[in-house]
Each structure stands twice: as C-alpha cells, then as structure tokens.
Amino acid sequence: MSDIIIKEIPYNKGKYRCTSSKEFNDFLDFPFKLFKHDKMFVPPLYTDERNTFNKKINPALEWCEYKIFLAYKNGELAGRIAGIINNKANEIWKRKYIRFGWFDTVDDSAVAKALLDAVIEWGRSRGLNRIVGPMGFTDMDKEGMMVEGFDTLCPMASLYNPAYYPVIMEKLGFVKEVDWVQYEIPASQPVPEKMSRINNRIKDKYNLKIVEGLSKNEMAKRYGRKIFVALNKAFEGLYGYVPLTDGMIDYYVKQYLPFLNKDLICLVVDEHDDVVAFGISMPTLSKALQKSKGKLLPFGWVHLLKALKNYECIDLYLNGVDPQWQNKGIHSIYYAKMNENYIRLGSKTAIANPQLETNQAANIWTKYDSKIAIRRRAYIKEI
C-alpha cells in the first residue's frame, strides 16, 4: 500500500504567503512537471500565478482566506490544491461553501481524495457545509473543470485538465453544480445582413455609438474603469458573482488593459459616454505560452509579442451588456463590429471564454455558424 502524505504550506508570520519558500515554488511548478509531455497543456503566466496569492498585490485577499496543500506519494510530489473561503460570496449568496482551486493530481483517486479531504476538514472546522470547485478567489480567476473538448487548445484565461479529472471527481461522490460552455466560431464568416440592419436601427433608436478613433492608451484611460463598472452590472446575479471593488477594478485595469488591441475590442456607449456593452478579445497566446513555458524571461516575451501580432486565432475574453440594456439586441452590436475587424485582419477562428450554460441573455453565438468546443463544470459535495 502506498504512502500518501498531505503537507500544508505555512503562512509567513500570519500575513503573507512566503512566496519564496521551496514548497510554494513546488506548488506553482507542479502542473508544469505533471503535464510536461501533454501537448494540450497551456501553462499559466507564472508571474500572475505567484501574484494571485500575494495579499499586497491581490485585493480579493482582503476578504478571501486560503490554505495551500501538497500531496506526496511514496515521497514524490503527486498533487496540489488550494482551499478558499470567499467570505463575501458566502455573505452575499447566503451560503456556507468552501472552494477548491489550483487542483492538480496524478491519475490516482486516493491522492485526489487526500487533497480534497484536507480542504474539507478545514471547511468543517469553520462551520461550512459544502465544497465546490474548481473556482478561484473571484470570477476573474480561472474556474470550471473541463469535462468535454479535450481536443481543443484552451485559451490562456481557461483552466486545463486531462480527461481523468472528472472521472475521479465523480468516483469521489462529487456532482454537477453548474456548467460553463465555450463556443468556437469561424471568425471569417460574414455578419448576417439582417443583423447589420437591425444593429443600425438599434443604435439610432437608443442614441448609442461605438467608440472609435482613439489610441489604445486613450481608450484605456477614458474607458478602463467604465468597462469594469459595466461588467459588474452585467454579471450581477450570475452564479456566485461578487461585485468588483474599486481596488479590484484598479487591479484588473492595470493587469489587462496594457494588452488591449483596439481592433479587437468594441465598446458601445450611451449619450452620457458610459459603457453599456462591451466585447474584448485578443490574439490567442496559448501556443506562445507553451513555447515560453509560461515565463517571460529570458526569452518568453519574444513568443508572446509575436503571438500578439498574429490574428489567425482569436480568444474572446470578456463580453457583457448592462442589464438595463439587455433584451434590446445590443449584445449583437459589439460582436458584429469585432467580426468585421476579424475579417479585415484575416482571422479564421474565435473561441469564447466560459459562459454559464443558463445565461442565454449573453448567447449570441447561436446566430452564427458555431459549436460548443469545451464544456466546464463546477463540482459540489456536502461535507
């Protein structure tokens, strides 16, 4: 019988994670080693992973608690997991959930059970009654375990896992909580003529306009915060969502907007110049991250810069409509505009970020020649 040992990575003086510790580095490095020969694995950006667990950098840690565990089998590192208590989400949604994330394991249900049990034990000690995941600290983190679409290369902002993960979860008694789907859309297909006519009528009727003629820096300065204000409104009421605070908005503006390509986003504003709908996309960085192994140095940045100039495959990152403007057809305006740009740039394929399967208000993809490429699942279990 094999020996499985679970080790918790200690805090540094109770304030910040000791991010220079060997164990924390092992936690970050584990998926890179586990999937070293897996051609479908898309590494995360290593510095972003490290910063996510630093309270000095990530404002979500003001109300989220976490513990990190490593699993060793026969003396070898065999798995990792983070247990997360999002106190604000539990308060808003009146739940007693503990989340698990950053979950990776060898193909061994005993290792997976030991990792999950460590999180469950912590949750029980805090009076919580269900474990759910994989999820992050916020909805801007990666979430949802792949259950379909293992032959599709994941976008940078999505989790990767091999096919044995959901098999293990179900073997351990976890069941579906919610699913997200990711659509694949041929980016070169023309905008339906009927949709173009309707979009023009909608803009005229509601005195809306598409933001154009600004540089990337001008757009970020003028509309950066407004995008996330609109995102808060658009995502309110969706599964488990916690509104972004001013500090988090500043954090994400700084993290995401420097990468914006003004040809790959569309902002729809009203007569007061407020963002009422938005679509943000980027050239896929998946293959560049594979080549760079998720690191910028010494030469990883070269691969990423080249990828940012290659428009063949597009990742659709964020899209949404202010609820006051939903059900008026406005969601199709931003995608139609981006679609025109994709055609001009010679793009061939676009893959959307995870979308709740129940969020039909955001589903414009069925109006195009599209298919569900990846399905993701949050698993839940009573503890």
FENQUIHU-V821140 format. One record per residue. N is the residue number from 1. NEAR is the number of other ideal C-beta (glycine too) atoms within 12 Angstrom. Layout:
n->N near->NEAR
n->N near->NEAR
This chain:
n->1 near->6
n->2 near->16
n->3 near->15
n->4 near->29
n->5 near->22
n->6 near->33
n->7 near->27
n->8 near->26
n->9 near->31
n->10 near->19
n->11 near->21
n->12 near->18
n->13 near->9
n->14 near->10
n->15 near->13
n->16 near->22
n->17 near->34
n->18 near->21
n->19 near->28
n->20 near->14
n->21 near->22
n->22 near->16
n->23 near->25
n->24 near->31
n->25 near->24
n->26 near->26
n->27 near->39
n->28 near->36
n->29 near->26
n->30 near->36
n->31 near->34
n->32 near->29
n->33 near->23
n->34 near->30
n->35 near->28
n->36 near->14
n->37 near->10
n->38 near->23
n->39 near->15
n->40 near->23
n->41 near->29
n->42 near->37
n->43 near->38
n->44 near->37
n->45 near->31
n->46 near->24
n->47 near->23
n->48 near->31
n->49 near->34
n->50 near->27
n->51 near->26
n->52 near->37
n->53 near->37
n->54 near->25
n->55 near->25
n->56 near->18
n->57 near->25
n->58 near->34
n->59 near->28
n->60 near->36
n->61 near->33
n->62 near->21
n->63 near->25
n->64 near->31
n->65 near->31
n->66 near->38
n->67 near->35
n->68 near->40
n->69 near->43
n->70 near->38
n->71 near->40
n->72 near->26
n->73 near->25
n->74 near->16
n->75 near->12
n->76 near->20
n->77 near->32
n->78 near->33
n->79 near->43
n->80 near->44
n->81 near->41
n->82 near->44
n->83 near->42
n->84 near->44
n->85 near->36
n->86 near->39
n->87 near->25
n->88 near->28
n->89 near->32
n->90 near->27
n->91 near->14
n->92 near->19
n->93 near->19
n->94 near->9
n->95 near->26
n->96 near->23
n->97 near->37
n->98 near->41
n->99 near->46
n->100 near->47
n->101 near->42
n->102 near->40
n->103 near->48
n->104 near->42
n->105 near->41
n->106 near->30
n->107 near->22
n->108 near->27
n->109 near->28
n->110 near->26
n->111 near->38
n->112 near->41
n->113 near->26
n->114 near->32
n->115 near->48
n->116 near->43
n->117 near->28
n->118 near->35
n->119 near->45
n->120 near->35
n->121 near->21
n->122 near->30
n->123 near->34
n->124 near->20
n->125 near->16
n->126 near->22
n->127 near->15
n->128 near->30
n->129 near->18
n->130 near->28
n->131 near->42
n->132 near->45
n->133 near->43
n->134 near->45
n->135 near->44
n->136 near->37
n->137 near->41
n->138 near->37
n->139 near->39
n->140 near->33
n->141 near->37
n->142 near->37
n->143 near->41
n->144 near->44
n->145 near->46
n->146 near->40
n->147 near->34
n->148 near->23
n->149 near->33
n->150 near->25
n->151 near->14
n->152 near->29
n->153 near->30
n->154 near->39
n->155 near->39
n->156 near->36
n->157 near->39
n->158 near->41
n->159 near->39
n->160 near->38
n->161 near->41
n->162 near->27
n->163 near->19
n->164 near->24
n->165 near->38
n->166 near->31
n->167 near->22
n->168 near->31
n->169 near->35
n->170 near->20
n->171 near->20
n->172 near->29
n->173 near->19
n->174 near->33
n->175 near->20
n->176 near->21
n->177 near->31
n->178 near->30
n->179 near->29
n->180 near->41
n->181 near->35
n->182 near->38
n->183 near->36
n->184 near->32
n->185 near->34
n->186 near->23
n->187 near->38
n->188 near->24
n->189 near->24
n->190 near->18
n->191 near->31
n->192 near->19
n->193 near->11
n->194 near->15
n->195 near->25
n->196 near->22
n->197 near->16
n->198 near->22
n->199 near->35
n->200 near->22
n->201 near->18
n->202 near->29
n->203 near->29
n->204 near->13
n->205 near->15
n->206 near->23
n->207 near->15
n->208 near->33
n->209 near->28
n->210 near->33
n->211 near->33
n->212 near->18
n->213 near->11
n->214 near->21
n->215 near->15
n->216 near->21
n->217 near->14
n->218 near->17
n->219 near->31
n->220 near->29
n->221 near->17
n->222 near->23
n->223 near->33
n->224 near->32
n->225 near->25
n->226 near->30
n->227 near->41
n->228 near->36
n->229 near->27
n->230 near->37
n->231 near->40
n->232 near->31
n->233 near->27
n->234 near->37
n->235 near->31
n->236 near->23
n->237 near->20
n->238 near->30
n->239 near->29
n->240 near->35
n->241 near->27
n->242 near->34
n->243 near->27
n->244 near->31
n->245 near->21
n->246 near->16
n->247 near->23
n->248 near->33
n->249 near->27
n->250 near->19
n->251 near->30
n->252 near->35
n->253 near->28
n->254 near->21
n->255 near->27
n->256 near->29
n->257 near->31
n->258 near->17
n->259 near->29
n->260 near->34
n->261 near->32
n->262 near->29
n->263 near->30
n->264 near->38
n->265 near->39
n->266 near->43
n->267 near->43
n->268 near->44
n->269 near->32
n->270 near->25
n->271 near->12
n->272 near->12
n->273 near->17
n->274 near->25
n->275 near->40
n->276 near->40
n->277 near->49
n->278 near->44
n->279 near->43
n->280 near->39
n->281 near->43
n->282 near->39
n->283 near->38
n->284 near->38
n->285 near->40
n->286 near->36
n->287 near->26
n->288 near->33
n->289 near->34
n->290 near->29
n->291 near->21
n->292 near->30
n->293 near->26
n->294 near->32
n->295 near->27
n->296 near->21
n->297 near->15
n->298 near->10
n->299 near->15
n->300 near->24
n->301 near->21
n->302 near->17
n->303 near->27
n->304 near->32
n->305 near->18
n->306 near->20
n->307 near->30
n->308 near->25
n->309 near->19
n->310 near->24
n->311 near->29
n->312 near->21
n->313 near->34
n->314 near->42
n->315 near->49
n->316 near->45
n->317 near->38
n->318 near->40
n->319 near->41
n->320 near->42
n->321 near->39
n->322 near->33
n->323 near->24
n->324 near->17
n->325 near->32
n->326 near->25
n->327 near->15
n->328 near->25
n->329 near->30
n->330 near->43
n->331 near->38
n->332 near->40
n->333 near->40
n->334 near->44
n->335 near->46
n->336 near->36
n->337 near->37
n->338 near->44
n->339 near->39
n->340 near->26
n->341 near->30
n->342 near->38
n->343 near->22
n->344 near->17
n->345 near->25
n->346 near->18
n->347 near->32
n->348 near->21
n->349 near->31
n->350 near->42
n->351 near->40
n->352 near->42
n->353 near->40
n->354 near->45
n->355 near->41
n->356 near->30
n->357 near->27
n->358 near->16
n->359 near->29
n->360 near->16
n->361 near->26
n->362 near->37
n->363 near->27
n->364 near->35
n->365 near->32
n->366 near->18
n->367 near->23
n->368 near->28
n->369 near->19
n->370 near->26
n->371 near->22
n->372 near->25
n->373 near->34
n->374 near->37
n->375 near->28
n->376 near->42
n->377 near->34
n->378 near->40
n->379 near->39
n->380 near->32
n->381 near->29
n->382 near->19
n->383 near->28
